[in-house]
Amino acid sequence: MPAATIAFGVVCQMGVSTALRAALGTVFTPLGLVLLVGATLLGVLMGALPGLGGPVALSLLIPLTFDSEPASAFMIMAAALGGVNFGGSVTAILFNTPGTAPNAATLFDGHPLAEQGRANEAIAASAVASAAGAVLGFVLFSVLLPVLTPLALAFWSPEYFWLAVIGLATIAVASTGSVLADLTAGALGVAFTFHGLNPITGGVRFTGSIRYLESGIPLVPAIVGLFAIAEMARLFAREGTVITAANAAGDRIAGLQATASHWRTALSCGLIGWAVGVIPGVGGTVANFVAYLNAKETAAEPSSFGQGNIAGVVASEAANDAKDGGSLVPTLALGIPGSASTAVLLGAFLLHGLTPGPLLIAERLDVVLLIVITLVLSNLIASSIGLLGSNVLARLTRVSTDVLVPLVLVTAVFGAFVIRGRLADVVLAAGFGLLGYGMARLDVSRVALVLGLVLGGLAESNFHRSLQISSGDYAIFYTRPLSVLLIIALLIVLSLPLYRARRERSKADRSSSKQ
């Protein structure tokens, strides 16, 4: 029996109730509540600022926790992580700029809703879906941790390769414009990942003797340029305000009702997000796009997605918050980060003298439960902020571009610069801003390019690593049981456009026959 399962079973028999009381006792103290609320607010703010996503936010917070007790340090970081996800959805909805990479899927329907004057409704739906996804994710974490720990170890390089391919395949299925143009954008994103170090030989490639490119193209400045800078250029050219609809607030109650009516979507997409989160290193971008694709293809009217369907926001944000509960499984039980954010969290554990793995669960279950409880509560607080403040947030779309554009551009430049402190990153962001502006004018998906940037390196490195493991035998990609399951999943994904076209044809035939 795996060590993690044994440790969990032993600690369950010895003192779960004691550990739970200790965790709750830490949270529900004056200091604990101040840290919880304060760090959540900080996380929401950092999530809303383009470029300052979960990993960056946690990295900036680590120095502030050096002199803190481990319990206080992990409360601060877990609460900030819980706030980041919702904060990123706000800018995605209002300004067509994802605060974090996983929020990119929210753009498809969130911003069209805002353009229709339903920003308040979209923010409310995002808030409720985020809370529901977080609660679901951490319930599943608590119940299934001992069962799924061995499964996380079952994924090898071939499975990671197929997961990346499935993620790239969603570009074609989720496309709302020209499929060929969006696939080209995705291929361009993959091509950008070839710059820099070769993951197999260690040598540099495609740098053109430019030393800056030796470390590859950094993701955050690219995203900041593609969305924040490009959107501000588009708004500056248009003038006026972000939203021209007469009612730029929308109905908060309608957002609550819409989320309740799409509870099946929230549940299924939350499960998808959590399951993908369990797989180490895959990240939230894949989880959100697969969940969005599931919602689109199981909807009665798939063609309404990308045009302002509230179910698209519910699907993306439920998956986004549920995936954190999944990513904690390999992080805490195995010491293998499930995402970029939990990789930073892993570093914080080591700095405070704790080693994630089976022994952490056995010896410090109170810390594990403290993180889980803090994440759930911070998500609920962030969602409450979204619900109570959605009217104010929605009215930001009525701010004149003369005020908004300089403010967001300054924030974007800061987000591009702050991670590595290199002026060249700001120049790169400006270059991607021009590219993003051109893509927006041509109605080509910028999200597809981001998917290529995120998944290209994952696919290439695991492709070569698999061949190294098998001594060049390609059979490794289709003989392992998990690989076969993923190939079947890929074929299903690729067949969805054909199924959708056939369904729409039959629907058109029925309507014409009735006439």
Secondary structure as UniProt FT lines:
FT   HELIX           3..27
FT   HELIX           30..48
FT   TURN            50..51
FT   HELIX           54..61
FT   HELIX           62..65
FT   TURN            66..67
FT   HELIX           70..95
FT   HELIX           101..106
FT   HELIX           107..115
FT   TURN            116..117
FT   HELIX           119..154
FT   HELIX           157..174
FT   HELIX           179..192
FT   TURN            193..194
FT   STRAND          196..197
FT   TURN            199..201
FT   STRAND          204..205
FT   TURN            208..209
FT   HELIX           211..215
FT   HELIX           219..223
FT   HELIX           224..229
FT   HELIX           230..238
FT   HELIX           252..261
FT   HELIX           263..278
FT   TURN            280..281
FT   HELIX           284..297
FT   HELIX           302..304
FT   TURN            305..306
FT   HELIX           310..334
FT   HELIX           340..351
FT   TURN            352..353
FT   HELIX           358..363
FT   HELIX           365..394
FT   HELIX           395..398
FT   HELIX           401..418
FT   TURN            419..420
FT   HELIX           423..441
FT   TURN            442..443
FT   HELIX           446..469
FT   TURN            470..472
FT   TURN            474..475
FT   HELIX           476..479
FT   HELIX           481..514
//
